Amino acid sequence: MKKMIRSCKIMLIIALLITIAPWGENRAEAWVGMPMDKLHVNGKNLVNSNNQPVVMSGWHQPSGAYWTYQNSNYYLNLHGNNRHAATLAYLKDITDTFTSTSPKYGSSHGWNMNQIRLFIDREDMGDVAAGTYNFAGLQTVTQNVIIPYIQYAKTKGVYVTLGLDFTLKDDQGTTAANLQKFNQIWGYLAERPEIKSADNVHFELINEPIKSYANGHWGGYNGENDFVDHWNDLRNFQNSIISTIRSKGADNVIWAAGLGYNQFYSLTASHPLTDPLNNYGYAVHWYPGYGAYDNFSILQDQWNTNVKAAADKYPINITEVTWFKKKAGDSAYWDLFNGSNEGFGSNTKTIFNASGNVSIAAHMNGFILGEGQRSSFADPTAGLKWDGDASRSAMGRFLFNWYYERAQSYPNGGTPSSGLISGTTYKIVARHSGKVIDIPGGQNENNLQLQQWSDLGGNPQKWVLNQLAGGNYTLTSVNSPDKVIDIRNGTNNNGEVVQLMSNLNTSAQHFKVNDLGNGYWSIINVSSNKAIEVTASSTADGAKLQQNDFTNATNQQWKFIAVNN
């Protein structure tokens, strides 16, 4: 963003979880059931070691005192007034909050974060624009805070997107002096053994380069006649940094910048970066104050014009996004954030869900949590910022619920299907209607779209739940024992038909069954990461089944009731 003005569960439960979702020896979790392994880029997606698409959900967090405990002495008092020890303790505490699945804020679920955008703060490394660059300070904070935090974050299943909180003099990003500093820093970080190729560490090259140099002037806003030349200058600048990182043998995922305030990416596909590993995506900033505010058509046009070319070919990481309603008396600067949950939040969700490859690090801790004893900026033990204040319509609870929804689609993610028994026959009841998944007319035909129907107790309404290796399931018809529930053609499309099909053991027939904690489960296809639902939330007999983005709506919630076969 434009720079802000400085002024232990009991063993029985553990045993149950292990029977449903086996843990690896060094498995770490950001929430119950979420496996963590090293991610890499494959085409337009960030993927895990099984090449399953992954999106990260998290928060932006600078490392300086102002952005952590701020004016509170709580952590300083605990750590002998050692600022770095206090900062590290704060980071651990807020990570515990954002990775805890225990019910919070009057809800039935907790947080489901697995990414922190961790910025090395100017308090330690100085600033380019101010002429106070301090490489020794960066080395010290890396040793005292960044490395031990990275190691702690891994135990919590959190990916660390590491970045640099520089401002650039006169908004000029691509100067030779800047390049020397970036290469020095990234060369150092990339060769540190605790960071180099670490399973949970990504690199964000530059924060908001704004302008680059071409044809005798500084520029780089989409629509300029020589925008391509400015893009090529930024491309050469970032290629140099990528070369430095890769020369150290580091294979970390790289998040590259766009021009402007991380806004403009239209030439990413036609003028790509040079990475010998092709292990990069783009870091994008996304704010109401970029001009859309609560207007969906403008926001969609901004995506289509500035970002879509990148999103169609590379994974996207939204490393800054904030919204809440600006009120009278607020700083004029807060116009950048002026959007509501009903407008900007919902519009953003629609666009990101449609793209399907967008990770998020919401800006920032202090716009998600309120202040308290431990921090006058964002207390890890506090409630959600401005929660319940309709005049603010702030993003905290929206993100809290959205991240929970996104977790249900995480590969083998969500909460394991505890209480369900492999090999058992169930009727599957839709929460919103009380009706069951049914084979129309009890037919034994391929490509037959499934429906909901009143519970008649017959075999066309009975399904055998069978667990596969890795914790996924098939749902086999009792009426047609050679057939299973299937997503037609294995597509990722919203609205795609849920049908009966011969068991081909394809991913279109494999599902995650996630406990929603309220007596119901979601059924998520492992290929599309979309949920089985009743179309249009209909309560009528004969309403068809389809797949759609998981939103936790009641037409996507299913009760599994064991029956005799």
Secondary structure, 3 states (H helix, E strand, C coil): CCCCCCCCCCHHHHHHHHHHCCCCCCCCCCCCCCCCCCCEEECCEEECCCCCEECCEEEEEECCHHHCCCCCCHHHHHCCCCHHHHHHHHHHHHHHHHCCCCCCCCCCCCCCCCEEEEEECHHHHCCCCCCCCCHHHHHHHHHHHHHHHHHHHHHCCCEEEEEECCCCHHHECCCHHHHHHHHHHHHHHHHCCCCCCCCCEEEECCCCCEEEEECCEEECCCCCCCHHHHHHHHHHHHHHHHHHHHHCCCCCCEEECCHHHHCECCCCCCCCCCCCCCCEEEEEEECHHHCCCCCHHHHHHHHHHHHHHHHCCCCEEEEEECCECCCCCCCHHHHHHECCHHHHHHHHHHHHHHHCCEEEEECCHHHCECCCCCCCCCCCCCCECCCCCCCCCCCHHHHHHHHHHHHHCCCCCCCCCCCCCCCEEEEEEECCCCCEEECHHHCCCCCEECEEECCCCCHHHCEEEEECCCCCEEEEECCCCCEEEEEHHHCCCCCCEEEEEECCCCHHHCEEEEECCCCCEEEEECCCCCEEEEHHHCCCCCCEEEEECCCCCHHHCEEEEECCC
